[in-house]
């Protein structure tokens, strides 16, 4: 794999555009956007700027938001920048169907849905209260390319082999995430797993799990989505072959008996 790639800021890794709209320069962005995200990309469509700000506002205002980080200025870094840093991965930018597993407060899925308006994004979340929050957030940000799937990843049969990219952020041990994701990916699809500091044992277990699931690690990318962030990595897997029909195992088994051990 060689040395991990490094991007110093999320805003240096991508340019957000939206077909049919004139971009807005940094000097003319809405005041809330400038307040929350001073490291604005040089080209941002007005509607997308408004949608990202709306996500921050609903997170801060909704007392039932399922996140410990709700302050809009802090959430712009911890949630938005951390989500959008993955746009440096070409497979994500070109995806038509994206699934966000264990979506929680909606990151990275909601932010990616704003940045990729032509992609269909499904937020997969098993807890009803969180699903209700996700619905409110989608409405607040006027997101038309998002649907909320209120189900466990193992039980989402309609999503089997239907997704170009599956993303997961702070969800579970890596072999567990891989078992959730592999059956949902088409052959040739990509899993992007957000992780903190690298763990040699977990990476060995993930390689073993990948052999069973048809996944191959193609990159471990060091990222620095905002100033002061530490030990952030994106683990990127490609699905090389169909996942054996014994997967996914029954709900809860992946956590109880992780592959690769």
Secondary structure, 3 states (H helix, E strand, C coil): CCCCCCCCCHHHCCCCCCCCCCEECHHHCCHHHHHHCCCCCCCEEHHHHHHHHHHHHHHHHCCCCCCCCCCHHHHHHHHHHHHHHHHHCHHHHCCCEEEEECCCCCCCHHHHHHHCCCCEEEEEECCHHHHHHHHHHHHHCCCCCEEEEECCHHHCHHHCCCEEEEEEECCCCHHHHHHHHHCCEEEEEEEEEEECCCCHHHHHHHHHHHHHHCEEEEEEEEECCCCCCCCEEEEEEEECCCCCCCCCCCCCHHHHCCCCC
